[in-house]
Amino acid sequence: MIIDKIALALAIIGALNWGSIGLFSFDVVAWICGGAASIAARIIYTLVALAGVWCISLLFRPEEDTVVAEH
């Protein structure tokens, strides 16, 4: 599903941003958007949070059956 890939990409972006904050005290999103309180940064933070919530569902989905073709 495309939404799964988008959510995973946003969650990874958020994780990298938090890593940057933890290691270097540097918020990449705030730097790009002109501050953590800017509307653009708040939208990105909200999208990352929603993506994280969506990714929770990935943990509880049953594994899809894969069929291996025999030759």
C-alpha positions in Angstrom: 0.0 0.0 0.0 1.3 3.4 -0.9 0.1 5.0 2.3 2.2 2.5 4.3 5.3 3.6 2.4 4.5 7.3 2.8 3.9 6.8 6.6 7.1 4.8 6.9 9.1 7.5 5.0 7.7 10.3 7.3 8.4 8.2 10.4 12.0 7.8 9.3 12.3 11.5 8.6 11.0 12.2 12.1 13.4 9.6 13.6 16.3 11.2 11.8 15.2 14.7 13.0 15.0 13.4 16.6 18.5 11.8 16.2 19.8 15.2 15.1 18.2 16.9 18.1 19.6 14.2 20.5 23.1 14.2 19.0 23.7 17.8 18.0 20.9 19.8 19.6 19.9 20.8 16.1 16.3 20.6 14.9 16.5 20.2 11.1 12.7 20.7 10.5 12.8 24.0 12.5 15.9 25.1 10.7 14.3 24.5 7.3 11.0 26.0 8.2 12.2 29.1 10.1 11.6 28.0 13.6 9.7 25.3 15.5 6.7 27.5 16.0 6.2 28.3 12.3 3.1 26.9 10.7 5.2 24.8 8.2 7.2 23.2 11.0 4.0 22.5 12.9 2.4 20.9 9.8 5.5 18.7 9.3 5.5 17.7 13.0 1.8 16.8 12.8 2.3 14.7 9.6 5.2 12.8 11.2 3.1 12.2 14.3 0.2 10.9 12.2 2.6 8.7 10.2 3.9 7.2 13.5 0.3 6.4 14.6 -0.3 4.8 11.2 2.9 2.7 11.5 1.6 1.3 14.7 -1.0 -0.6 12.6 1.9 -2.2 10.7 2.9 -4.0 13.8 -0.5 -5.7 14.2 -1.2 -6.7 10.6 -1.1 -10.3 9.7 1.7 -11.3 7.4 0.6 -11.7 3.8 0.8 -15.1 2.4 3.4 -15.3 -0.3 3.2 -18.0 -2.9 6.5 -19.2 -4.4 6.1 -20.3 -8.0 7.6 -23.7 -8.8 9.4 -24.1 -12.0 
